[in-house]
Amino acid sequence: MKLRTKIRLSVLAVIAGLLLIAQFFLRTHIVIGESMTPTLRSRDFCLMRVIRHYQPRRGDIVVFRTADDPPLFFIKRVIALPGEAINIDRGVVKINGAPLAEPYTTVNPDWNMEPTPVPASKVFVIGDNRDLPREDYLLGLVATRLVDGRLLLYWRLKR
């Protein structure tokens, strides 16, 4: 076999191996809708790190699935962690009574939510675009076992 052919086969084997490994550690998603604007916009291409046992961190942008069959997938931001209480007062998110700094979001001053405890093994997620109708950006409590990935990077495709 010629040297060039061997090199081509080696390069193809390395690429195939990397793609196979990436299947276990990386996922891609395309954002649908405006619930994460201004951070993410509809049709943004997201590369997510696959998470087997999610250790929640405030501010993470995560992809999670519903328990439905087939599941639906959503991209939202984690804002409250297990053991915390979250409430919203005139659009201001409060964690255990203290205001949460959210430079990434738009604020809807018409919105209020009573204090809600976040149980163990759950996180409270919400979209960044709070100017939308409430049902478009709020999802609430999500079991950490349903979190599939955390945002690594994204590309904004030209429209």
Contact map, one row per residue, 1 for C-alpha under 8 A:
111011000000000000000000000000000000000000000000000000000000000000000000000000000000000000000000000000000000000000000000000000000000000000000000000000000000000
111111000000000000000000000000000000000000000000000000000000000000000000000000000000000000000000000000000000000000000000000000000000000000000000000000000000000
111111100000000000000000000000000000000000000000000000000000000000000000000000000000000000000000000000000000000000000000000000000000000000000000000000000000000
011111110000000000000000000000000000000000000000000000000000000000000000000000000000000000000000000000000000000000000000000000000000000000000000000000000000000
111111111000000000000000000000000000000000000000000000000000000000000000000000000000000000000000000000000000000000000000000000000000000000000000000000000000000
111111111100000000000000000000000000000000000000000000000000000000000000000000000000000000000000000000000000000000000000000000000000000000000000000000000000000
001111111110000000000000000000000000000000000000000000000000000000000000000000000000000000000000000000000000000000000000000000000000000000000000000000000000000
000111111111000000000000000000000000000000000000000000000000000000000000000000000000000000000000000000000000000000000000000000000000000000000000000000000000000
000011111111100000000000000000000000000000000000000000000000000000000000000000000000000000000000000000000000000000000000000000000000000000000000000000000000000
000001111111110000000000000000000000000000000000000000000000000000000000000000000000000000000000000000000000000000000000000000000000000000000000000000000000000
000000111111111000000000000000000000000000000000000000000000000000000000000000000000000000000000000000000000000000000000000000000000000000000000000000000000000
000000011111111100000000000000000000000000000000000000000000000000000000000000000000000000000000000000000000000000000000000000000000000000000000000000000000000
000000001111111110000000000000000000000000000000000000000000000000000000000000000000000000000000000000000000000000000000000000000000000000000000000000000000000
000000000111111111000000000000000000000000000000000000000000000000000000000000000000000000000000000000000000000000000000000000000000000000000000000000000000000
000000000011111111100000000000000000000000000000000000000000000000000000000000000000000000000000000000000000000000000000000000000000000000000000000000000000000
000000000001111111110000000000000000000000000000000000000000000000000000000000000000000000000000000000000000000000000000000000000000000000000000000000000000000
000000000000111111111000000000000000000000000000000000000000000000000000000000000000000000000000000000000000000000000000000000000000000000000000000000000000000
000000000000011111111100000000000000000000000000000000000000000000000000000000000000000000000000000000000000000000000000000000000000000000000000000000000000000
000000000000001111111110000000000000000000000000000000000000000000000000000000000000000000000000000000000000000000000000000000000000000000000000000000000000000
000000000000000111111111000000000000000000000000000000000000000000000000000000000000000000000000000000000000000000000000000000000000000000000000000000000000000
000000000000000011111111100000000000000000000000000000000000000000000000000000000000000000000000000000000000000000000000000000000000000000000000000000000000000
000000000000000001111111111000000000000000000000000000000000000000000000000000000000000000000000000000000000000000000000000000000000000000000000000000000000000
000000000000000000111111111000000000000000000000000000000000000000000000000000000000000000000000000000000000000000000000000000000000000000000000000000000000000
000000000000000000011111110000000000000000000000010000000000000000000000000000000000000000000000000000000000000000000000000000000000000000000000000000000000000
000000000000000000001111111000000000000000000000111000000000000000000000000000000000000000000000000000000000000000000000000000000000000000000000000000000000000
000000000000000000000111111100000000000000000011110000000000000000000000000000000000000000000000000000000000000000000000000000000000000000000000000000000000000
000000000000000000000110111110000000000000000011110000000000000000000000000000000000000000000000000000000000000000000000000000000000000000000000000010000000000
000000000000000000000000011111000000000000001111000000000000000000000000000000000000000000000000000000000000000000000000000000000000000000000000000000000000000
000000000000000000000000001111100000000000001111000000000000000000000000000000000000000000000000000000000000000000000000000000000000000000000000000000000000000
000000000000000000000000000111110000000001111100000000000000000000000000000000000000000000000000000000000000000000000000000000000000000000000000000000000000000
000000000000000000000000000011111000000111111100000000000000000000000000001000000000000000000000000000000000000000000000000000000000000000000000000000000000000
000000000000000000000000000001111100000011100000000000000000000000000000000000000000000000000000000000000000000000000000000000000000000000000000000000000000000
000000000000000000000000000000111111000011100000000000000000000000000000000000000000000000000000000000000000000000000000000000000000000000000000000000000000000
000000000000000000000000000000011111100111000000000000000000000000000000000000000000000000000000000000000000000000000000000000001000000000000000000000000000000
000000000000000000000000000000001111100000000000000000000000000000000000000000000000000000000000000000000000000000000000000000111101000110000000000000000000000
000000000000000000000000000000001111111110000000000000000000000000000000001100000000000000000000000000000000000000000000000000111000000010000000000000000000000
000000000000000000000000000000000111111110000000000000000000000000000000000000000000000000000000000000001000000000000000000000111000000000000000000000000000000
000000000000000000000000000000000001111110000000000000000000000000000000000000000000000000000000000000011100000000000000000000011000000000000000000000000000000
000000000000000000000000000000000001111110000000000000000000000000000000000000000000000000000000000000011000000000000000000000010000000000000000000000000000000
000000000000000000000000000000100101111111010000000000000000000000000000000000000000000000000000000000000000000000000000000000000000000000000000000000000000000
000000000000000000000000000000111101111111110000000000000000000000000000000000000000000000000000000000000000000000000000000000000000000000000000000000000001000
000000000000000000000000000001111100000111110000000000000000000000000000000000000000000000000000000000000000000000000000000000000000000000000000000000000000000
000000000000000000000000000001111000000011111000000000000000000000000000000000000000000000000000000000000000000000000000000000000000000000000000000000000001100
000000000000000000000000000001100000000111111100000000000000000000000000000000000000000000000000000000000000000000000000000000000000000000000000000000000111100
000000000000000000000000000111100000000000111110000000000000000000000000000000000000000000000000000000000000000000000000000000000000000000000000000000000111100
000000000000000000000000000111100000000000011111000000000000000000000000000000000000000000000000000000000000000000000000000000000000000000000000000000111110000
000000000000000000000000011110000000000000001111100000000000000000000000000000000000000000000000000000000000000000000000000000000000000000000000000000111100000
000000000000000000000000011110000000000000000111110000000000011000000000000000000000000000000000000000000000000000000000000000000000000000000000000011111000000
000000000000000000000000111000000000000000000011111000000000000000000000000000000000000000000000000000000000000000000000000000000000000000000000000011110000000
000000000000000000000001111000000000000000000001111100000000000000000000000000000000000000000000000000000000000000000000000000000000000000000000000111000000000
000000000000000000000000100000000000000000000000111111000000000000000000000000000000000000000000000000000000000000000000000000000000000000000000001111000000000
000000000000000000000000000000000000000000000000011111000000000000000000000000000000000000000000000000000000000000000000000000000000000000000000000100000000000
000000000000000000000000000000000000000000000000001111100000000000000000000000000000000000000000000000000000000000000000000000000000000000000001100000000000000
000000000000000000000000000000000000000000000000001111110000000000000000000000000000000000000000000000000000000000000000000000000000000000000001101000000000000
000000000000000000000000000000000000000000000000000011111000000000000000000000000000000000000000000000000000000000000000000000000000000000000001000000000000000
000000000000000000000000000000000000000000000000000001111101000000000000000001001000000000000000000000000000000000000000001000000000000000000001000000000000000
000000000000000000000000000000000000000000000000000000111111000000000000000001001000000000000000000000000000000000000000000000000000000000000000000000000000000
000000000000000000000000000000000000000000000000000000011111000000000000000011111000000000000000000000000000000000000000000000000000000000000000000000000000000
000000000000000000000000000000000000000000000000000000001111100000000000000011100000000000000000000000000000000000000000000000000000000000000000000000000000000
000000000000000000000000000000000000000000000000000000011111110000000000000011100000000000000000000000000000000000000000000000000000000000000000000001100000000
000000000000000000000000000000000000000000000000000000000011111000000000001111000000000000000000000000000000000000000000000000000000000000000000000001100000000
000000000000000000000000000000000000000000000001000000000001111100000000001111000000000000000000000000000000000000000000000000000000000000000000001111100000000
000000000000000000000000000000000000000000000001000000000000111110000000111100000000000000000000000000000000000000000000000000000000000000000000001111100000000
000000000000000000000000000000000000000000000000000000000000011111000000111000000000000000000000000000000000000000000000000000000000000000000000011110000000000
000000000000000000000000000000000000000000000000000000000000001111100011110000000000000000000000000000000000000000000000000000000000000000000000011100000000000
000000000000000000000000000000000000000000000000000000000000000111110011100000000000000000000000000000000000000000000000000000000000000000000000010000000000000
000000000000000000000000000000000000000000000000000000000000000011111010000000000000000000000000000000000000000000000000000000000000000000000000010000000000000
000000000000000000000000000000000000000000000000000000000000000001111111000000000000000000000000000000000000000000000000000000000000000000000000000000000000000
000000000000000000000000000000000000000000000000000000000000000000111110000000000000000000000000000000000000000000000000000000000000000000000000000000000000000
000000000000000000000000000000000000000000000000000000000000000000011111000000000000000000000000000000000000000000000000000000000000000000000000000000000000000
000000000000000000000000000000000000000000000000000000000000000011111111100000000000000000000000000000000000000000000000000000000000000000000000000000000000000
000000000000000000000000000000000000000000000000000000000000000011010111110000000000000000000000000000000000000000000000000000000000000000000000000000000000000
000000000000000000000000000000000000000000000000000000000000001111000011111000000000000000000000000000000000000000000000000000000000000000000000000000000000000
000000000000000000000000000000000000000000000000000000000000001110000001111100000000000000000000000000000000000000000000000000000000000000000000000000000000000
000000000000000000000000000000100001000000000000000000000000111100000000111110000000000000000000000000000000000000000000000000100000000000000000000000000000000
000000000000000000000000000000000001000000000000000000000000111000000000011111000000000000000000000000000000000000000000000011110000000000000000000000000000000
000000000000000000000000000000000000000000000000000000000111110000000000001111100000000000000000000000000000000000000000000011110000000000000000000000000000000
000000000000000000000000000000000000000000000000000000011111110000000000000111111000000000000000000000000000000000000000001111000000000000000000000000000000000
000000000000000000000000000000000000000000000000000000000111000000000000000011111000000000000000000000000000000000000000001111000000000000000000000000000000000
000000000000000000000000000000000000000000000000000000000100000000000000000001111101110000000010000000000000000000000100001110000000000000000000000000000000000
000000000000000000000000000000000000000000000000000000011100000000000000000001111111000000000000000000000000000000000100011100000000000000000000000000000000000
000000000000000000000000000000000000000000000000000000000000000000000000000000011111000000000000000000000000000000000111111000000000000000000000000000000000000
000000000000000000000000000000000000000000000000000000000000000000000000000000001111100000000000000000000000000000001111000000000000000000000000000000000000000
000000000000000000000000000000000000000000000000000000000000000000000000000000011111110000000011000000000000000000001110000000000000000000000000000000000000000
000000000000000000000000000000000000000000000000000000000000000000000000000000010011111000000011100000000000000000111100000000000000000000000000000000000000000
000000000000000000000000000000000000000000000000000000000000000000000000000000010001111100001111100000000000000001111100000000000000000000000000000000000000000
000000000000000000000000000000000000000000000000000000000000000000000000000000000000111110001110100000000000000111110000000000000000000000000000000000000000000
000000000000000000000000000000000000000000000000000000000000000000000000000000000000011111111100000000000000001111100000000000000000000000000000000000000000000
000000000000000000000000000000000000000000000000000000000000000000000000000000000000001111111100000000000000101110000000000000000000000000000000000000000000000
000000000000000000000000000000000000000000000000000000000000000000000000000000000000000111110000000000000001111100000000000000000000000000000000000000000000000
000000000000000000000000000000000000000000000000000000000000000000000000000000000000000111111000000000000011111100000000000000000000000000000000000000000000000
000000000000000000000000000000000000000000000000000000000000000000000000000000000000000111111100001100000010100000000000000000000000000000000000000000000000000
000000000000000000000000000000000000000000000000000000000000000000000000000000000000011110111110001100000000000000000000000000000000000000000000000000000000000
000000000000000000000000000000000000000000000000000000000000000000000000000000000000011110011111111100000000000000000000000000000000000000000000000000000000000
000000000000000000000000000000000000000000000000000000000000000000000000000000010001111000001111111100000000000000000000000000000000000000000000000000000000000
000000000000000000000000000000000000000000000000000000000000000000000000000000000001110000000111110000000000000000000000000000000000000000000000000000000000000
000000000000000000000000000000000000000000000000000000000000000000000000000000000000111000000111111000000000000000000000000000000000000000000000000000000000000
000000000000000000000000000000000000000000000000000000000000000000000000000000000000000000000111111100000000000000000000000000000000000000000000000000000000000
000000000000000000000000000000000000000000000000000000000000000000000000000000000000000000011110111110000000000000000000000000000000000000000000000000000000000
000000000000000000000000000000000000000000000000000000000000000000000000000000000000000000011110011111000000000000000000000000000000000000000000000000000000000
000000000000000000000000000000000000000000000000000000000000000000000000000000000000000000000000001111100000000000000000000000000000000000000000000000000000000
000000000000000000000000000000000000000000000000000000000000000000000000000000000000000000000000000111111000000000000000000000000000000000000000000000000000000
000000000000000000000000000000000000000000000000000000000000000000000000000000000000000000000000000011111000000000000000000000000000000000000000000000000000000
000000000000000000000000000000000000011000000000000000000000000000000000000000000000000000000000000001111100000000000000000000010000000000000000000000000000000
000000000000000000000000000000000000111000000000000000000000000000000000000000000000000000000000000001111110000000000000000000011100000000000000000000000000000
000000000000000000000000000000000000010000000000000000000000000000000000000000000000000000000000000000011111000000000000000000011110000000000000000000000000000
000000000000000000000000000000000000000000000000000000000000000000000000000000000000000000110000000000001111100000000000000000001110000000000000000000000000000
000000000000000000000000000000000000000000000000000000000000000000000000000000000000000001100000000000000111111000000000000000000110000000000000000000000000000
000000000000000000000000000000000000000000000000000000000000000000000000000000000000000011110000000000000011111000000000000000000000000000000000000000000000000
000000000000000000000000000000000000000000000000000000000000000000000000000000000000000001100000000000000001111100000000000000000000000000000000000000000000000
000000000000000000000000000000000000000000000000000000000000000000000000000000000000000111100000000000000001111110000000000000000000000000000000000000000000000
000000000000000000000000000000000000000000000000000000000000000000000000000000000000001111100000000000000000011111000000000000000000000000000000000000000000000
000000000000000000000000000000000000000000000000000000000000000000000000000000000000001110000000000000000000001111100000000000000000000000000000000000000000000
000000000000000000000000000000000000000000000000000000000000000000000000000000000000011100000000000000000000000111110000000000000000000000000000000000000000000
000000000000000000000000000000000000000000000000000000000000000000000000000000000000111100000000000000000000000011111000000000000000000000000000000000000000000
000000000000000000000000000000000000000000000000000000000000000000000000000000000000111000000000000000000000000001111100000000000000000000000000000000000000000
000000000000000000000000000000000000000000000000000000000000000000000000000000000011110000000000000000000000000000111110000000000000000000000000000000000000000
000000000000000000000000000000000000000000000000000000000000000000000000000000011111110000000000000000000000000000011111011100000000000000001000000000000000000
000000000000000000000000000000000000000000000000000000000000000000000000000000000111000000000000000000000000000000001111111000000000000000000000000000000000000
000000000000000000000000000000000000000000000000000000000000000000000000000000000110000000000000000000000000000000000111110000000000000000000000000000000000000
000000000000000000000000000000000000000000000000000000000000000000000000000000000100000000000000000000000000000000000011111000000000000000000011100000000000000
000000000000000000000000000000000000000000000000000000000000000000000000000000001100000000000000000000000000000000000111111100000000000000001111000000000000000
000000000000000000000000000000000000000000000000000000010000000000000000000001111100000000000000000000000000000000000110111110000000000000011111000000000000000
000000000000000000000000000000000000000000000000000000000000000000000000000001111000000000000000000000000000000000000100011111000000000000111100000000000000000
000000000000000000000000000000000000000000000000000000000000000000000000000111110000000000000000000000000000000000000000001111100000000001111100000000000000000
000000000000000000000000000000000000000000000000000000000000000000000000000111100000000000000000000000000000000000000000000111110000000011110000000000000000000
000000000000000000000000000000000011100000000000000000000000000000000000001110000000000000000000000000000000000000000000000011111100000011100000000000000000000
000000000000000000000000000000000011111000000000000000000000000000000000000110000000000000000000000000011100000000000000000001111100000010000000000000000000000
000000000000000000000000000000000111110000000000000000000000000000000000000000000000000000000000000000001110000000000000000000111111000010000000000000000000000
000000000000000000000000000000000010000000000000000000000000000000000000000000000000000000000000000000001111000000000000000000111111110010000000000000000000000
000000000000000000000000000000000000000000000000000000000000000000000000000000000000000000000000000000000111000000000000000000001111100000000000000000000000000
000000000000000000000000000000000010000000000000000000000000000000000000000000000000000000000000000000000000000000000000000000001111110110000000000000000000000
000000000000000000000000000000000000000000000000000000000000000000000000000000000000000000000000000000000000000000000000000000000111111110000000000000000000000
000000000000000000000000000000000000000000000000000000000000000000000000000000000000000000000000000000000000000000000000000000000101111111000000000000000000000
000000000000000000000000000000000000000000000000000000000000000000000000000000000000000000000000000000000000000000000000000000000000111111100000000000000000000
000000000000000000000000000000000010000000000000000000000000000000000000000000000000000000000000000000000000000000000000000000000001111111000000000000000000000
000000000000000000000000000000000011000000000000000000000000000000000000000000000000000000000000000000000000000000000000000001111101111111100000000000000000000
000000000000000000000000000000000000000000000000000000000000000000000000000000000000000000000000000000000000000000000000000011100000011111110000000000000000000
000000000000000000000000000000000000000000000000000000000000000000000000000000000000000000000000000000000000000000000000000111100000001011111100000000000000000
000000000000000000000000000000000000000000000000000000000000000000000000000000000000000000000000000000000000000000000000001111000000000001111100000000000000000
000000000000000000000000000000000000000000000000000000000000000000000000000000000000000000000000000000000000000000000100011110000000000000111110000000000000000
000000000000000000000000000000000000000000000000000000000000000000000000000000000000000000000000000000000000000000000000011110000000000000111111011000000000000
000000000000000000000000000000000000000000000000000000000000000000000000000000000000000000000000000000000000000000000000111000000000000000001111111000000000000
000000000000000000000000000000000000000000000000000011110000000000000000000000000000000000000000000000000000000000000000111000000000000000000111111000000000000
000000000000000000000000000000000000000000000000000011000000000000000000000000000000000000000000000000000000000000000000100000000000000000000011111100000000000
000000000000000000000000000000000000000000000000000000000000000111100000000000000000000000000000000000000000000000000000000000000000000000000111111100000000000
000000000000000000000000000000000000000000000000001001000000011110000000000000000000000000000000000000000000000000000000000000000000000000000111111110000000000
000000000000000000000000000000000000000000000000011100000000011110000000000000000000000000000000000000000000000000000000000000000000000000000000111111000000000
000000000000000000000000001000000000000000000001111000000000011100000000000000000000000000000000000000000000000000000000000000000000000000000000001111100000000
000000000000000000000000000000000000000000000001111000000001111000000000000000000000000000000000000000000000000000000000000000000000000000000000000111110000000
000000000000000000000000000000000000000000000111100000000001111000000000000000000000000000000000000000000000000000000000000000000000000000000000000011111100000
000000000000000000000000000000000000000000000111100000000000000000000000000000000000000000000000000000000000000000000000000000000000000000000000000001111100000
000000000000000000000000000000000000000000000111000000000000000000000000000000000000000000000000000000000000000000000000000000000000000000000000000000111110000
000000000000000000000000000000000000000000011110000000000000000000000000000000000000000000000000000000000000000000000000000000000000000000000000000000111111000
000000000000000000000000000000000000000000011100000000000000000000000000000000000000000000000000000000000000000000000000000000000000000000000000000000001111100
000000000000000000000000000000000000000010111000000000000000000000000000000000000000000000000000000000000000000000000000000000000000000000000000000000000111110
000000000000000000000000000000000000000000111000000000000000000000000000000000000000000000000000000000000000000000000000000000000000000000000000000000000011111
000000000000000000000000000000000000000000000000000000000000000000000000000000000000000000000000000000000000000000000000000000000000000000000000000000000001111
000000000000000000000000000000000000000000000000000000000000000000000000000000000000000000000000000000000000000000000000000000000000000000000000000000000000111
